Amino acid sequence: MFNNEILTLIEKKRTELIEVVAKNGLNSAVAIQVSRELDSLLNMYNKQKNKQKSAPRP
């Protein structure tokens, strides 16, 4: 998955989290689940960024 795709998914998940928190509260089970999904996407993005930085350049 390319960085731009991940960034798009991150923004969508962030928007979803904001809506879920507004509707159900910060400590609701659904908010915690969406937050974990957002964390996973952020971790994926950071791993890709780190791989790009450490990759040898021709």
C-alpha distance matrix in Angstrom:
0.0 3.8 6.7 8.4 6.5 6.9 10.3 11.2 10.8 12.7 15.4 15.8 16.2 18.6 20.6 20.9 22.1 24.6 25.9 26.2 28.0 30.4 31.2 31.4 31.8 29.9 31.0 30.4 28.5 26.0 25.4 24.8 22.3 20.3 20.6 19.3 16.2 15.8 16.5 13.8 11.1 13.0 13.1 9.5 9.3 12.6 11.7 9.1 11.9 14.4 13.0 13.1 16.6 17.9 16.7 19.9 20.4 22.3
3.8 0.0 3.8 5.5 5.4 6.4 8.8 10.2 10.9 12.5 14.6 15.8 16.7 18.4 20.4 21.3 22.6 24.7 26.2 26.9 28.5 30.6 31.9 32.3 32.5 30.5 32.0 31.7 30.2 27.6 26.5 26.2 24.1 21.7 21.6 20.7 17.8 16.6 17.3 15.3 12.1 13.1 13.8 10.5 8.9 11.9 11.8 8.5 10.2 13.4 12.3 11.3 14.7 16.6 15.5 18.5 18.5 20.4
6.7 3.8 0.0 3.8 5.4 5.1 6.1 8.6 9.9 10.3 12.3 14.3 15.1 16.1 18.4 19.8 20.6 22.4 24.4 25.3 26.5 28.5 30.1 30.6 30.5 28.3 30.0 30.0 28.9 26.4 24.9 24.6 22.9 20.3 19.8 19.3 16.7 14.8 15.3 14.0 10.6 10.7 11.9 9.3 6.6 9.4 10.4 7.4 8.0 11.6 11.6 10.4 13.1 15.7 15.4 18.5 18.4 20.9
8.4 5.5 3.8 0.0 3.8 5.5 5.1 6.2 8.7 9.8 10.7 12.5 14.2 15.2 16.7 18.5 19.9 21.3 22.9 24.3 25.7 27.3 28.9 29.9 30.0 28.2 30.2 30.0 29.1 26.4 24.8 25.1 23.4 20.4 20.3 20.4 17.5 15.4 16.8 15.8 12.1 12.4 14.5 12.2 9.5 12.5 14.0 11.2 11.4 15.2 15.4 13.8 16.4 19.2 18.7 21.6 21.0 23.2
6.5 5.4 5.4 3.8 0.0 3.8 5.4 5.1 6.3 8.6 10.0 10.8 12.3 14.2 15.6 16.6 18.3 20.2 21.4 22.5 24.3 26.1 27.2 28.0 28.5 26.9 28.7 28.1 26.9 24.0 22.9 23.2 21.1 18.2 18.7 18.5 15.3 13.8 15.6 14.2 10.5 12.0 14.0 11.3 9.6 13.3 14.3 11.9 13.1 16.6 16.5 15.7 18.5 20.9 20.3 23.4 23.3 25.4
6.9 6.4 5.1 5.5 3.8 0.0 3.8 5.4 5.0 6.1 8.7 9.9 10.4 12.0 14.2 15.1 16.1 18.3 19.9 20.6 22.1 24.2 25.5 26.0 26.1 24.2 25.8 25.5 24.2 21.6 20.3 20.2 18.3 15.6 15.5 15.2 12.2 10.6 12.0 10.6 6.9 8.2 10.3 7.9 6.4 10.1 11.4 9.8 11.1 14.3 14.7 14.6 17.1 19.4 19.4 22.8 23.2 25.7
10.3 8.8 6.1 5.1 5.4 3.8 0.0 3.8 5.4 5.0 6.2 8.7 9.8 10.4 12.4 14.1 15.1 16.5 18.5 19.8 20.9 22.7 24.4 25.2 25.1 23.2 25.3 25.3 24.6 21.9 20.1 20.4 19.1 15.9 15.5 16.0 13.4 10.8 12.4 12.2 8.5 8.5 11.5 10.1 7.6 10.6 13.0 11.5 11.6 15.1 16.2 15.5 17.5 20.3 20.7 23.9 23.9 26.6
11.2 10.2 8.6 6.2 5.1 5.4 3.8 0.0 3.8 5.4 5.2 6.3 8.7 9.9 10.8 12.4 14.3 15.6 16.9 18.4 20.1 21.5 22.9 24.1 24.5 23.1 25.3 24.8 24.2 21.1 19.6 20.5 18.9 15.5 15.9 16.8 13.7 11.6 14.1 13.8 10.2 11.2 14.3 12.8 10.9 14.2 16.3 14.7 15.2 18.7 19.5 18.8 21.0 23.8 23.9 27.0 26.9 29.3
10.8 10.9 9.9 8.7 6.3 5.0 5.4 3.8 0.0 3.8 5.5 5.1 6.1 8.5 9.9 10.4 12.1 14.3 15.4 16.2 18.1 20.0 21.0 21.7 22.3 20.8 22.7 22.0 20.9 17.9 16.7 17.4 15.5 12.3 13.0 13.5 10.2 8.7 11.5 10.9 7.5 9.6 12.4 11.0 10.2 13.7 15.4 14.5 15.7 18.8 19.5 19.5 21.8 24.2 24.4 27.8 28.2 30.7
12.7 12.5 10.3 9.8 8.6 6.1 5.0 5.4 3.8 0.0 3.8 5.5 5.1 6.0 8.6 9.7 10.3 12.3 14.2 15.1 16.2 18.3 19.9 20.4 20.4 18.5 20.5 20.3 19.7 17.0 15.1 15.6 14.4 11.0 10.8 11.7 9.2 6.4 9.0 9.4 6.2 6.9 10.4 10.1 8.9 11.7 14.2 13.9 14.5 17.4 18.8 18.9 20.7 23.2 24.0 27.5 27.9 30.8
15.4 14.6 12.3 10.7 10.0 8.7 6.2 5.2 5.5 3.8 0.0 3.8 5.5 5.0 6.2 8.6 9.8 10.7 12.5 14.2 15.4 16.7 18.5 19.8 19.8 18.3 20.9 20.7 20.7 17.7 15.6 16.9 16.1 12.4 12.3 14.2 11.9 9.0 11.9 13.0 10.0 10.2 13.9 13.8 12.1 14.7 17.5 17.0 17.0 20.1 21.8 21.4 23.0 25.8 26.6 29.9 30.0 32.7
15.8 15.8 14.3 12.5 10.8 9.9 8.7 6.3 5.1 5.5 3.8 0.0 3.8 5.4 5.2 6.2 8.6 10.0 10.7 12.3 14.3 15.5 16.7 18.0 18.7 17.8 20.2 19.3 19.0 15.7 14.3 16.0 14.6 10.9 12.0 13.9 11.1 9.2 12.8 13.4 10.7 12.2 15.6 15.1 14.2 17.2 19.5 19.0 19.7 22.7 24.0 23.9 25.8 28.4 28.9 32.3 32.5 35.1
16.2 16.7 15.1 14.2 12.3 10.4 9.8 8.7 6.1 5.1 5.5 3.8 0.0 3.8 5.4 4.9 6.1 8.6 9.8 10.3 12.1 14.1 15.2 15.7 16.2 15.0 16.9 16.2 15.7 12.6 11.0 12.3 11.0 7.3 8.3 10.1 7.6 5.9 9.6 10.5 8.7 10.2 13.4 13.6 13.4 16.0 18.2 18.4 19.3 21.9 23.3 23.8 25.6 27.8 28.7 32.3 32.9 35.7
18.6 18.4 16.1 15.2 14.2 12.0 10.4 9.9 8.5 6.0 5.0 5.4 3.8 0.0 3.8 5.4 5.1 6.3 8.7 9.9 10.6 12.4 14.3 15.1 14.9 13.3 15.9 15.9 16.1 13.4 10.9 12.4 12.2 8.5 8.2 11.0 9.6 6.7 9.9 11.9 10.2 10.4 13.9 14.8 14.1 16.0 18.8 19.3 19.5 22.0 24.0 24.3 25.5 28.1 29.3 32.8 33.3 36.3
20.6 20.4 18.4 16.7 15.6 14.2 12.4 10.8 9.9 8.6 6.2 5.2 5.4 3.8 0.0 3.8 5.4 5.2 6.3 8.7 10.0 10.8 12.5 14.2 14.5 13.9 16.8 16.3 17.0 13.9 11.7 14.1 13.9 10.2 10.9 13.9 12.3 10.1 13.5 15.3 13.5 14.0 17.6 18.2 17.3 19.5 22.3 22.4 22.6 25.4 27.2 27.2 28.6 31.3 32.3 35.8 36.0 38.9
20.9 21.3 19.8 18.5 16.6 15.1 14.1 12.4 10.4 9.7 8.6 6.2 4.9 5.4 3.8 0.0 3.8 5.5 5.2 6.1 8.6 9.9 10.6 11.8 12.8 12.6 15.0 13.8 14.0 10.6 9.1 11.8 11.1 7.6 9.4 12.2 10.5 9.5 13.1 14.5 13.3 14.7 17.8 18.3 18.2 20.6 22.9 23.3 24.0 26.6 28.2 28.6 30.2 32.6 33.6 37.1 37.7 40.5
22.1 22.6 20.6 19.9 18.3 16.1 15.1 14.3 12.1 10.3 9.8 8.6 6.1 5.1 5.4 3.8 0.0 3.8 5.4 5.0 6.0 8.5 9.8 10.2 10.2 9.2 11.7 11.1 11.7 8.9 6.3 8.8 9.2 5.9 6.5 10.0 9.5 8.2 11.2 13.4 12.9 13.6 16.6 17.8 17.9 19.7 22.2 23.1 23.6 25.8 27.8 28.5 29.7 32.0 33.3 37.0 37.8 40.8
24.6 24.7 22.4 21.3 20.2 18.3 16.5 15.6 14.3 12.3 10.7 10.0 8.6 6.3 5.2 5.5 3.8 0.0 3.8 5.5 5.3 6.2 8.7 10.0 9.7 9.2 12.5 12.4 14.0 11.5 8.7 11.5 12.6 9.6 9.7 13.4 13.2 11.3 14.0 16.6 15.9 16.0 19.2 20.6 20.1 21.7 24.6 25.4 25.4 27.8 30.0 30.4 31.4 33.9 35.4 38.9 39.4 42.5
25.9 26.2 24.4 22.9 21.4 19.9 18.5 16.9 15.4 14.2 12.5 10.7 9.8 8.7 6.3 5.2 5.4 3.8 0.0 3.8 5.5 5.1 6.2 8.5 9.6 10.4 13.4 12.3 13.8 10.9 9.1 12.7 13.2 10.4 11.7 15.1 14.5 13.5 16.6 18.6 17.9 18.7 21.8 22.9 22.6 24.6 27.2 27.8 28.2 30.6 32.6 33.0 34.3 36.8 38.0 41.5 42.0 44.9
26.2 26.9 25.3 24.3 22.5 20.6 19.8 18.4 16.2 15.1 14.2 12.3 10.3 9.9 8.7 6.1 5.0 5.5 3.8 0.0 3.8 5.5 5.1 5.7 7.2 8.2 10.4 8.8 10.1 7.2 5.8 9.6 10.2 8.1 9.8 13.0 12.9 12.7 15.5 17.4 17.4 18.5 21.2 22.4 22.8 24.6 26.9 27.9 28.6 30.7 32.6 33.4 34.8 36.9 38.2 41.9 42.7 45.7
28.0 28.5 26.5 25.7 24.3 22.1 20.9 20.1 18.1 16.2 15.4 14.3 12.1 10.6 10.0 8.6 6.0 5.3 5.5 3.8 0.0 3.8 5.4 5.2 4.5 5.0 8.1 7.7 10.2 8.5 5.8 9.1 11.1 9.5 9.8 13.3 14.1 13.4 15.5 18.1 18.4 18.7 21.4 23.2 23.4 24.7 27.2 28.6 28.9 30.8 33.0 33.9 34.8 37.0 38.7 42.3 43.2 46.4
30.4 30.6 28.5 27.3 26.1 24.2 22.7 21.5 20.0 18.3 16.7 15.5 14.1 12.4 10.8 9.9 8.5 6.2 5.1 5.5 3.8 0.0 3.8 6.0 5.9 7.8 11.0 10.5 13.3 11.5 9.5 12.9 14.7 12.9 13.4 17.0 17.4 16.4 18.8 21.5 21.3 21.6 24.5 26.2 26.0 27.5 30.2 31.3 31.4 33.5 35.8 36.4 37.3 39.7 41.3 44.9 45.5 48.6
31.2 31.9 30.1 28.9 27.2 25.5 24.4 22.9 21.0 19.9 18.5 16.7 15.2 14.3 12.5 10.6 9.8 8.7 6.2 5.1 5.4 3.8 0.0 3.8 6.1 9.1 11.3 9.6 12.1 10.2 9.4 13.1 14.3 13.0 14.4 17.6 17.9 17.7 20.3 22.4 22.5 23.4 26.1 27.5 27.7 29.4 31.9 32.9 33.4 35.6 37.6 38.3 39.5 41.8 43.2 46.8 47.5 50.5
31.4 32.3 30.6 29.9 28.0 26.0 25.2 24.1 21.7 20.4 19.8 18.0 15.7 15.1 14.2 11.8 10.2 10.0 8.5 5.7 5.2 6.0 3.8 0.0 3.8 6.9 8.1 6.0 8.7 7.7 7.3 10.5 12.1 11.8 13.0 15.9 16.8 17.0 19.1 21.3 22.0 22.9 25.2 26.8 27.5 29.0 31.1 32.6 33.3 35.1 37.1 38.2 39.3 41.3 42.9 46.6 47.6 50.7
31.8 32.5 30.5 30.0 28.5 26.1 25.1 24.5 22.3 20.4 19.8 18.7 16.2 14.9 14.5 12.8 10.2 9.7 9.6 7.2 4.5 5.9 6.1 3.8 0.0 3.8 5.6 5.6 9.1 9.1 7.2 9.8 12.4 12.2 12.2 15.3 16.9 16.6 18.2 20.9 21.8 22.0 24.2 26.3 26.9 27.9 30.3 32.0 32.4 33.9 36.2 37.4 38.2 40.1 42.0 45.6 46.8 50.0
29.9 30.5 28.3 28.2 26.9 24.2 23.2 23.1 20.8 18.5 18.3 17.8 15.0 13.3 13.9 12.6 9.2 9.2 10.4 8.2 5.0 7.8 9.1 6.9 3.8 0.0 3.8 5.7 8.7 9.0 6.0 7.6 10.9 10.7 9.7 12.7 14.8 14.3 15.2 18.2 19.4 19.2 21.2 23.6 24.2 24.8 27.2 29.2 29.4 30.8 33.3 34.5 35.1 37.0 39.0 42.6 43.9 47.2
31.0 32.0 30.0 30.2 28.7 25.8 25.3 25.3 22.7 20.5 20.9 20.2 16.9 15.9 16.8 15.0 11.7 12.5 13.4 10.4 8.1 11.0 11.3 8.1 5.6 3.8 0.0 3.8 6.5 8.4 6.5 6.6 10.1 11.3 10.4 12.5 15.1 15.4 15.8 18.5 20.3 20.4 21.8 24.3 25.4 25.9 27.9 30.1 30.7 31.7 34.0 35.7 36.3 37.8 39.9 43.6 45.1 48.4
30.4 31.7 30.0 30.0 28.1 25.5 25.3 24.8 22.0 20.3 20.7 19.3 16.2 15.9 16.3 13.8 11.1 12.4 12.3 8.8 7.7 10.5 9.6 6.0 5.6 5.7 3.8 0.0 3.8 5.5 5.2 6.3 8.7 10.1 10.6 12.5 14.5 15.4 16.5 18.6 20.3 21.0 22.5 24.6 25.9 26.8 28.6 30.6 31.6 32.8 34.8 36.4 37.4 38.9 40.7 44.4 45.9 49.1
28.5 30.2 28.9 29.1 26.9 24.2 24.6 24.2 20.9 19.7 20.7 19.0 15.7 16.1 17.0 14.0 11.7 14.0 13.8 10.1 10.2 13.3 12.1 8.7 9.1 8.7 6.5 3.8 0.0 3.8 5.5 5.2 6.2 8.7 9.8 10.7 12.5 14.3 15.3 16.7 18.7 20.0 21.1 22.8 24.6 25.7 27.0 29.1 30.4 31.5 33.2 35.1 36.3 37.5 39.1 42.9 44.5 47.7
26.0 27.6 26.4 26.4 24.0 21.6 21.9 21.1 17.9 17.0 17.7 15.7 12.6 13.4 13.9 10.6 8.9 11.5 10.9 7.2 8.5 11.5 10.2 7.7 9.1 9.0 8.4 5.5 3.8 0.0 3.8 5.4 5.0 6.2 8.5 9.9 10.6 12.3 14.1 15.4 16.8 18.4 19.9 21.3 22.8 24.4 25.8 27.4 28.8 30.3 31.9 33.5 34.9 36.4 37.7 41.5 42.9 45.9
25.4 26.5 24.9 24.8 22.9 20.3 20.1 19.6 16.7 15.1 15.6 14.3 11.0 10.9 11.7 9.1 6.3 8.7 9.1 5.8 5.8 9.5 9.4 7.3 7.2 6.0 6.5 5.2 5.5 3.8 0.0 3.8 5.4 5.2 6.0 8.6 9.9 10.4 12.1 14.2 15.4 16.3 18.2 19.9 21.0 22.3 24.2 25.9 26.9 28.4 30.3 31.7 32.8 34.5 36.1 39.9 41.2 44.3
24.8 26.2 24.6 25.1 23.2 20.2 20.4 20.5 17.4 15.6 16.9 16.0 12.3 12.4 14.1 11.8 8.8 11.5 12.7 9.6 9.1 12.9 13.1 10.5 9.8 7.6 6.6 6.3 5.2 5.4 3.8 0.0 3.8 5.6 5.0 6.2 8.7 9.8 10.4 12.3 14.4 15.1 16.3 18.4 19.9 20.8 22.4 24.5 25.6 26.6 28.6 30.4 31.4 32.7 34.5 38.2 39.8 43.1
22.3 24.1 22.9 23.4 21.1 18.3 19.1 18.9 15.5 14.4 16.1 14.6 11.0 12.2 13.9 11.1 9.2 12.6 13.2 10.2 11.1 14.7 14.3 12.1 12.4 10.9 10.1 8.7 6.2 5.0 5.4 3.8 0.0 3.8 5.4 5.1 6.3 8.7 9.8 10.7 12.7 14.3 15.3 16.7 18.7 20.0 21.2 23.0 24.6 25.8 27.3 29.1 30.5 31.8 33.2 37.0 38.6 41.6
20.3 21.7 20.3 20.4 18.2 15.6 15.9 15.5 12.3 11.0 12.4 10.9 7.3 8.5 10.2 7.6 5.9 9.6 10.4 8.1 9.5 12.9 13.0 11.8 12.2 10.7 11.3 10.1 8.7 6.2 5.2 5.6 3.8 0.0 3.8 5.4 5.0 6.2 8.6 9.8 10.7 12.3 14.2 15.4 16.7 18.4 20.0 21.4 22.7 24.4 26.0 27.4 28.9 30.5 31.8 35.5 36.8 39.8
20.6 21.6 19.8 20.3 18.7 15.5 15.5 15.9 13.0 10.8 12.3 12.0 8.3 8.2 10.9 9.4 6.5 9.7 11.7 9.8 9.8 13.4 14.4 13.0 12.2 9.7 10.4 10.6 9.8 8.5 6.0 5.0 5.4 3.8 0.0 3.8 5.4 5.0 6.2 8.6 9.9 10.5 12.2 14.2 15.3 16.4 18.3 20.1 21.0 22.4 24.4 25.9 26.9 28.6 30.2 34.0 35.3 38.5
19.3 20.7 19.3 20.4 18.5 15.2 16.0 16.8 13.5 11.7 14.2 13.9 10.1 11.0 13.9 12.2 10.0 13.4 15.1 13.0 13.3 17.0 17.6 15.9 15.3 12.7 12.5 12.5 10.7 9.9 8.6 6.2 5.1 5.4 3.8 0.0 3.8 5.4 4.9 6.2 8.7 9.8 10.4 12.3 14.2 15.2 16.4 18.5 19.9 20.9 22.5 24.5 25.7 26.9 28.5 32.2 33.9 37.1
16.2 17.8 16.7 17.5 15.3 12.2 13.4 13.7 10.2 9.2 11.9 11.1 7.6 9.6 12.3 10.5 9.5 13.2 14.5 12.9 14.1 17.4 17.9 16.8 16.9 14.8 15.1 14.5 12.5 10.6 9.9 8.7 6.3 5.0 5.4 3.8 0.0 3.8 5.4 5.1 6.4 8.7 9.9 10.7 12.5 14.4 15.4 16.9 18.6 20.1 21.4 23.0 24.7 26.0 27.2 31.0 32.4 35.4
15.8 16.6 14.8 15.4 13.8 10.6 10.8 11.6 8.7 6.4 9.0 9.2 5.9 6.7 10.1 9.5 8.2 11.3 13.5 12.7 13.4 16.4 17.7 17.0 16.6 14.3 15.4 15.4 14.3 12.3 10.4 9.8 8.7 6.2 5.0 5.4 3.8 0.0 3.8 5.4 5.1 6.2 8.6 9.9 10.6 12.3 14.3 15.6 16.6 18.4 20.1 21.4 22.7 24.5 25.9 29.6 30.8 33.9
16.5 17.3 15.3 16.8 15.6 12.0 12.4 14.1 11.5 9.0 11.9 12.8 9.6 9.9 13.5 13.1 11.2 14.0 16.6 15.5 15.5 18.8 20.3 19.1 18.2 15.2 15.8 16.5 15.3 14.1 12.1 10.4 9.8 8.6 6.2 4.9 5.4 3.8 0.0 3.8 5.5 5.0 6.1 8.6 9.8 10.5 12.2 14.3 15.2 16.3 18.3 20.0 21.0 22.5 24.2 27.9 29.5 32.8
13.8 15.3 14.0 15.8 14.2 10.6 12.2 13.8 10.9 9.4 13.0 13.4 10.5 11.9 15.3 14.5 13.4 16.6 18.6 17.4 18.1 21.5 22.4 21.3 20.9 18.2 18.5 18.6 16.7 15.4 14.2 12.3 10.7 9.8 8.6 6.2 5.1 5.4 3.8 0.0 3.8 5.4 5.1 6.2 8.7 9.9 10.6 12.5 14.3 15.3 16.6 18.6 20.1 21.2 22.5 26.3 28.0 31.1
11.1 12.1 10.6 12.1 10.5 6.9 8.5 10.2 7.5 6.2 10.0 10.7 8.7 10.2 13.5 13.3 12.9 15.9 17.9 17.4 18.4 21.3 22.5 22.0 21.8 19.4 20.3 20.3 18.7 16.8 15.4 14.4 12.7 10.7 9.9 8.7 6.4 5.1 5.5 3.8 0.0 3.8 5.4 5.0 6.2 8.7 9.9 10.8 12.4 14.3 15.5 16.8 18.6 20.2 21.2 24.9 26.2 29.2
13.0 13.1 10.7 12.4 12.0 8.2 8.5 11.2 9.6 6.9 10.2 12.2 10.2 10.4 14.0 14.7 13.6 16.0 18.7 18.5 18.7 21.6 23.4 22.9 22.0 19.2 20.4 21.0 20.0 18.4 16.3 15.1 14.3 12.3 10.5 9.8 8.7 6.2 5.0 5.4 3.8 0.0 3.8 5.4 5.1 6.2 8.6 10.0 10.6 12.3 14.3 15.5 16.6 18.5 20.0 23.7 24.9 28.2
13.1 13.8 11.9 14.5 14.0 10.3 11.5 14.3 12.4 10.4 13.9 15.6 13.4 13.9 17.6 17.8 16.6 19.2 21.8 21.2 21.4 24.5 26.1 25.2 24.2 21.2 21.8 22.5 21.1 19.9 18.2 16.3 15.3 14.2 12.2 10.4 9.9 8.6 6.1 5.1 5.4 3.8 0.0 3.8 5.4 5.1 6.1 8.6 9.8 10.5 12.3 14.3 15.3 16.5 18.2 21.9 23.7 27.0
9.5 10.5 9.3 12.2 11.3 7.9 10.1 12.8 11.0 10.1 13.8 15.1 13.6 14.8 18.2 18.3 17.8 20.6 22.9 22.4 23.2 26.2 27.5 26.8 26.3 23.6 24.3 24.6 22.8 21.3 19.9 18.4 16.7 15.4 14.2 12.3 10.7 9.9 8.6 6.2 5.0 5.4 3.8 0.0 3.8 5.5 5.2 6.4 8.7 10.0 10.7 12.6 14.5 15.6 16.5 20.3 21.9 24.9
9.3 8.9 6.6 9.5 9.6 6.4 7.6 10.9 10.2 8.9 12.1 14.2 13.4 14.1 17.3 18.2 17.9 20.1 22.6 22.8 23.4 26.0 27.7 27.5 26.9 24.2 25.4 25.9 24.6 22.8 21.0 19.9 18.7 16.7 15.3 14.2 12.5 10.6 9.8 8.7 6.2 5.1 5.4 3.8 0.0 3.8 5.5 5.2 6.2 8.7 10.0 10.8 12.5 14.5 15.5 19.1 20.2 23.3
12.6 11.9 9.4 12.5 13.3 10.1 10.6 14.2 13.7 11.7 14.7 17.2 16.0 16.0 19.5 20.6 19.7 21.7 24.6 24.6 24.7 27.5 29.4 29.0 27.9 24.8 25.9 26.8 25.7 24.4 22.3 20.8 20.0 18.4 16.4 15.2 14.4 12.3 10.5 9.9 8.7 6.2 5.1 5.5 3.8 0.0 3.8 5.4 5.0 6.1 8.6 9.9 10.6 12.3 14.2 17.8 19.2 22.6
11.7 11.8 10.4 14.0 14.3 11.4 13.0 16.3 15.4 14.2 17.5 19.5 18.2 18.8 22.3 22.9 22.2 24.6 27.2 26.9 27.2 30.2 31.9 31.1 30.3 27.2 27.9 28.6 27.0 25.8 24.2 22.4 21.2 20.0 18.3 16.4 15.4 14.3 12.2 10.6 9.9 8.6 6.1 5.2 5.5 3.8 0.0 3.8 5.4 5.1 6.2 8.7 9.9 10.6 12.1 15.9 17.8 21.1
9.1 8.5 7.4 11.2 11.9 9.8 11.5 14.7 14.5 13.9 17.0 19.0 18.4 19.3 22.4 23.3 23.1 25.4 27.8 27.9 28.6 31.3 32.9 32.6 32.0 29.2 30.1 30.6 29.1 27.4 25.9 24.5 23.0 21.4 20.1 18.5 16.9 15.6 14.3 12.5 10.8 10.0 8.6 6.4 5.2 5.4 3.8 0.0 3.8 5.4 5.1 6.3 8.7 10.0 10.5 14.2 15.6 18.6
11.9 10.2 8.0 11.4 13.1 11.1 11.6 15.2 15.7 14.5 17.0 19.7 19.3 19.5 22.6 24.0 23.6 25.4 28.2 28.6 28.9 31.4 33.4 33.3 32.4 29.4 30.7 31.6 30.4 28.8 26.9 25.6 24.6 22.7 21.0 19.9 18.6 16.6 15.2 14.3 12.4 10.6 9.8 8.7 6.2 5.0 5.4 3.8 0.0 3.8 5.5 5.1 6.3 8.8 10.0 13.5 14.4 17.8
14.4 13.4 11.6 15.2 16.6 14.3 15.1 18.7 18.8 17.4 20.1 22.7 21.9 22.0 25.4 26.6 25.8 27.8 30.6 30.7 30.8 33.5 35.6 35.1 33.9 30.8 31.7 32.8 31.5 30.3 28.4 26.6 25.8 24.4 22.4 20.9 20.1 18.4 16.3 15.3 14.3 12.3 10.5 10.0 8.7 6.1 5.1 5.4 3.8 0.0 3.8 5.4 5.1 6.2 8.5 12.0 13.8 17.4
13.0 12.3 11.6 15.4 16.5 14.7 16.2 19.5 19.5 18.8 21.8 24.0 23.3 24.0 27.2 28.2 27.8 30.0 32.6 32.6 33.0 35.8 37.6 37.1 36.2 33.3 34.0 34.8 33.2 31.9 30.3 28.6 27.3 26.0 24.4 22.5 21.4 20.1 18.3 16.6 15.5 14.3 12.3 10.7 10.0 8.6 6.2 5.1 5.5 3.8 0.0 3.8 5.4 5.2 5.9 9.7 11.8 15.1
13.1 11.3 10.4 13.8 15.7 14.6 15.5 18.8 19.5 18.9 21.4 23.9 23.8 24.3 27.2 28.6 28.5 30.4 33.0 33.4 33.9 36.4 38.3 38.2 37.4 34.5 35.7 36.4 35.1 33.5 31.7 30.4 29.1 27.4 25.9 24.5 23.0 21.4 20.0 18.6 16.8 15.5 14.3 12.6 10.8 9.9 8.7 6.3 5.1 5.4 3.8 0.0 3.8 5.5 5.3 8.6 9.5 12.8
16.6 14.7 13.1 16.4 18.5 17.1 17.5 21.0 21.8 20.7 23.0 25.8 25.6 25.5 28.6 30.2 29.7 31.4 34.3 34.8 34.8 37.3 39.5 39.3 38.2 35.1 36.3 37.4 36.3 34.9 32.8 31.4 30.5 28.9 26.9 25.7 24.7 22.7 21.0 20.1 18.6 16.6 15.3 14.5 12.5 10.6 9.9 8.7 6.3 5.1 5.4 3.8 0.0 3.8 5.7 8.2 9.3 13.0
17.9 16.6 15.7 19.2 20.9 19.4 20.3 23.8 24.2 23.2 25.8 28.4 27.8 28.1 31.3 32.6 32.0 33.9 36.8 36.9 37.0 39.7 41.8 41.3 40.1 37.0 37.8 38.9 37.5 36.4 34.5 32.7 31.8 30.5 28.6 26.9 26.0 24.5 22.5 21.2 20.2 18.5 16.5 15.6 14.5 12.3 10.6 10.0 8.8 6.2 5.2 5.5 3.8 0.0 3.8 6.3 8.9 12.4
16.7 15.5 15.4 18.7 20.3 19.4 20.7 23.9 24.4 24.0 26.6 28.9 28.7 29.3 32.3 33.6 33.3 35.4 38.0 38.2 38.7 41.3 43.2 42.9 42.0 39.0 39.9 40.7 39.1 37.7 36.1 34.5 33.2 31.8 30.2 28.5 27.2 25.9 24.2 22.5 21.2 20.0 18.2 16.5 15.5 14.2 12.1 10.5 10.0 8.5 5.9 5.3 5.7 3.8 0.0 3.8 6.3 9.5
19.9 18.5 18.5 21.6 23.4 22.8 23.9 27.0 27.8 27.5 29.9 32.3 32.3 32.8 35.8 37.1 37.0 38.9 41.5 41.9 42.3 44.9 46.8 46.6 45.6 42.6 43.6 44.4 42.9 41.5 39.9 38.2 37.0 35.5 34.0 32.2 31.0 29.6 27.9 26.3 24.9 23.7 21.9 20.3 19.1 17.8 15.9 14.2 13.5 12.0 9.7 8.6 8.2 6.3 3.8 0.0 3.8 6.5
20.4 18.5 18.4 21.0 23.3 23.2 23.9 26.9 28.2 27.9 30.0 32.5 32.9 33.3 36.0 37.7 37.8 39.4 42.0 42.7 43.2 45.5 47.5 47.6 46.8 43.9 45.1 45.9 44.5 42.9 41.2 39.8 38.6 36.8 35.3 33.9 32.4 30.8 29.5 28.0 26.2 24.9 23.7 21.9 20.2 19.2 17.8 15.6 14.4 13.8 11.8 9.5 9.3 8.9 6.3 3.8 0.0 3.8
22.3 20.4 20.9 23.2 25.4 25.7 26.6 29.3 30.7 30.8 32.7 35.1 35.7 36.3 38.9 40.5 40.8 42.5 44.9 45.7 46.4 48.6 50.5 50.7 50.0 47.2 48.4 49.1 47.7 45.9 44.3 43.1 41.6 39.8 38.5 37.1 35.4 33.9 32.8 31.1 29.2 28.2 27.0 24.9 23.3 22.6 21.1 18.6 17.8 17.4 15.1 12.8 13.0 12.4 9.5 6.5 3.8 0.0
